[in-house]
Amino acid sequence: MTLIALCFIQKGCIACEEQAPVNSEVSKLLGVTIEEIDIADRPDAIRTYTLRVTPTTVVVKDGIAVETIPGVVQREQFEEILNRHLTG
């Protein structure tokens, strides 16, 4: 089972800057790869993942998007979401 999180951001987004340290901390704690992707570099992702705001985090399990989290997600909630997909 492979679990990663894709965090879609954009330059100049204050909320995206708030999300970055949370992503780093959770990645280290749980050993889950959290890839930050600037939507300017991947405009196709807007349609693929139905992105409406930045940041938006998409949890991908075995290549399938299993959960989408729009906006800033706090550390405790993010850990809970990822743990649910790691164990379930």
C-alpha positions in Angstrom: 0.0 0.0 0.0 1.3 3.4 -1.0 0.0 6.6 0.5 1.0 10.1 -0.5 -0.5 13.5 -0.2 -0.5 16.1 -3.0 -0.7 19.7 -1.7 -1.6 22.1 -4.4 -0.4 25.6 -3.8 0.3 28.8 -5.6 2.9 31.5 -5.2 1.9 34.4 -3.0 -0.8 32.4 -1.2 -0.6 33.2 2.5 -2.7 30.1 3.4 -0.3 28.0 1.4 2.6 29.4 3.3 0.8 28.5 6.6 0.3 24.9 5.3 3.9 24.3 4.4 5.3 23.8 8.0 2.3 21.6 8.9 3.1 19.4 5.8 6.7 19.1 6.8 5.9 18.2 10.4 3.3 15.6 9.5 5.5 14.1 6.8 8.3 13.5 9.3 6.1 12.2 12.0 4.1 9.7 9.9 6.7 9.0 7.2 4.2 9.9 4.4 5.4 11.8 1.4 3.6 15.1 1.0 4.4 16.7 -2.3 3.8 20.4 -2.7 2.7 21.2 -6.3 2.4 24.8 -7.7 -0.8 24.8 -9.7 0.9 27.1 -12.2 3.2 24.2 -13.1 0.3 21.7 -13.2 -2.8 23.5 -14.5 -4.3 20.2 -15.6 -4.6 19.3 -11.9 -7.3 21.9 -11.4 -9.7 19.9 -13.5 -8.3 16.4 -12.6 -8.8 17.0 -8.8 -11.6 19.6 -9.1 -9.5 22.2 -7.2 -11.4 25.3 -6.1 -9.0 26.9 -3.5 -5.4 26.8 -2.5 -4.1 25.1 -0.6 -5.9 21.9 -1.4 -4.5 18.6 -0.3 -5.4 15.4 -2.1 -4.7 12.1 -0.3 -3.7 9.4 -2.8 -3.7 5.7 -1.9 -2.4 3.2 -4.4 -2.7 5.7 -7.1 -6.3 6.6 -6.4 -7.5 9.9 -4.9 -9.3 8.9 -1.7 -9.8 12.2 0.0 -9.7 15.9 -0.8 -9.1 18.6 1.9 -9.7 22.2 0.7 -8.0 25.0 2.6 -5.5 24.9 5.4 -5.6 21.6 7.4 -4.3 21.7 11.0 -1.7 19.2 12.1 -3.9 17.1 14.4 -6.6 16.8 11.8 -4.1 16.0 9.0 -2.5 13.3 11.1 -6.0 11.8 11.8 -6.9 11.8 8.2 -3.6 10.2 7.1 -3.7 7.6 9.9 -7.2 6.6 8.9 -6.0 5.8 5.4 -2.8 4.2 6.6 -4.7 1.7 8.8 -7.9 1.3 6.7 
